[in-house]
Amino acid sequence: MKLKAFTPLIFSAGLFCAGSAGAQTNPITADTIIQRVTRVMNPAQSKGKMKMTITTTSKKTRTFVYLAYAKNHGEKTLMKYLEPSRVKGQAILMLNNADDIWVYFPRTRRVRKLATHAKKQKMEGSDFSYEDMGAGDAFIDEFESRLLGEEKKQGKLCYELELTRKPKSTSGYSKLVMWVDKESFVPLVIDYYHDDDSTLLEKELVCGNIEIIDDIPTPMQVVMYNKLDRTQTSMELVEVSYKVDLEDDLFTERGMKK
């Protein structure tokens, strides 16, 4: 996404018990919406297989396939690369909502911890930063939210929210604008504004092909459009399960190497 960012890693829209907007007795608030969005994007646990395709400015493409694991509502995330051969076995571990990041290189069998500011960097040259992939509670912890109104996106009536970075936030974005499906609370579109200029649109995330998996509506594809570089990266969810029990040992240096 934390996609997590938003963690477009695996979107999920569980907890239908939260209800739809129509069931609200009182007018819904921005804080309530963003809390539900956070639950939507961060299931308790998940395991999936992802296909990531990067399209460059010259329209050339690079494709990666990896396994993705998440636990504690996105607080822990692990990615293990399967393809192409040059990165097979490489792993990325993100803890504390992507504040702590490690990379394992199978050729040297070494694990390297990335600097704190690395979460703003591109992951494998894609249009997703590490922050986008692993920040579970970022929408609540890093931003102040404001309800702008309602607007249709992808044929669905959505809440339009503006999220402004808090003074002590470490997020790489000054502002987000988000359109949230009123029925499922799935964020259908998110606009990301530049770190140093809240008027400069840097990236746009679009979610689509929503299917019900394990009783959870799940976007099977998300695309991040880089408005400045004129590149894009798509994430296709090949398979996913939310009914899993992941051991804590998986999200360790030893787990990265298995």
Beta strands, then each sheet from edge to edge (+ up, - down):
strand 1: 45-55
strand 2: 61-71
strand 3: 76-83
strand 4: 91-95
strand 5: 100-105
strand 6: 110-113
strand 7: 143-153
strand 8: 156-165
strand 9: 175-181
strand 10: 187-193
strand 11: 201-213
strand 12: 216-226
strand 13: 231-241
sheet 1: 6+ 5- 4+ 3- 2+ 1- 13+ 12- 11+ 10- 9+ 8- 7+
end
